[in-house]
């Protein structure tokens, strides 16, 4: 009977070894799963952050471009309107009108929004009224119409900037 004790001890040792191996395997598996989930979450957050930054960057570029184009448009409008009161305006008028028209149409092509539309309308209206055309009679300059068009352009400009801010918040 002395040989039965070592057999029981061997079985107990094997059971203990199996339990230790199974427990170690479970801990290793839990560690691997935790690392995988952490990596996945981190990757998802990085991707979302990149998407958000890209969205904001695109909108910032659109805003910058609109501001630059709008500044050029308003500067050329100011040059044209103030230049009309200066001596020698008749000789300089073609250059004033060209600069104004060029900046207005450039802004019009910026985007298919009210800002682009109003830029084109103001450019068309003022260019026709200020330029000398030989093929048809130049329309009368109506101050109230001019003021309305400029006000509509300003409203469209501020609305465009507000829309960009709203889109930025949605990123």
Buried (B, 14 or more C-beta within 10 A) or exposed (E): EEEEEEEEEEEEEEEEEEEEEEEEEEEEEEEEEEEEEEEEEEEEEEEEEEEEEEBBEEBEEBBEEBEEBBEBBBEBBEBBBEBBEEEEEEEBBEEBBBBBBBBBBBBBEBBEBBBBBBBBBBBBBBBBBBBEEEEEEEEEEEEEBBEEBBEBBBEBBEBBBEBBEEBBEEE
